[in-house]
Amino acid sequence: MKWIIRNILWAVVIVVVLIAGAVVFLNVVTQHNRELIVPDFTNMTVAEAEALAADAGMRVEVTDSVFAKRIRKGAVRDQNPAPGSKVKEGRRISLTINALNAKKVTMPNLIDLSMRQALAELQSRGLVLGKLIYVRDMATNNVLRQLHGNREIAPGTTVETDTVVDLVVGLNPDTEASTYVPDVLGKRYMSAVDALHKQSLNIKTLRFDDSVKTYEDSLDAVVYRQSPEASDIPVNLGNDVSLYLTVNPERIPSR
């Protein structure tokens, strides 16, 4: 009789262990396949980015460096995938950091590239897009001239990274070329500017409130107001957008 009871108890234990193992396995599989939201690592130190990435279930790796005067040395300037992207757990996020010293780069030839191609080329060399100047042309958003300080800057010219380059781009009046104002509320300064440029829009003004007291504050500031507001209503290419930025937590919009 005792051996029957003992066998029953062992059977119960085995069943409990199997059920517990199945639950653990399902939890692991579910966690492994879940989608995570990529944080914004912009302007963080590598150590800060690593800590935030670990908390978020992913990892970071520095793959490139450029130099920008407006970002503190060693801070994250760009990342791939972009902030807000959905990724699997354990995904590697590539970081581009601000170099400790200014670099010299060669001015690329942007003529005949699309505006977006030119923007990507400038960013890859650590150069900054200034103003988009639209003029009548047969090809919309085709780069016609590249300027620095209102003067032509020839391809092959040696310049420092973070040099501002204005682009003269085409606009065909016979085609329906328009864009829209994206929602950049809650985005950090650089991310907001980049989002507007990608929509063929210009930055009219950048206004920092009283909470922004230092240079470092300005780098961490996020957009709490934009004018005009985000809309799906078409607007002209090259339209201006003003951004209002803060580091005051009470003003930062929740996302």
Summary of the structure (lengths in Angstrom):
residues: 255
radius of gyration: 25.3
end to end distance: 65.8
largest distance: 100.5
contacts: 735
relative contact order: 0.12
helix: 27%
strand: 35%
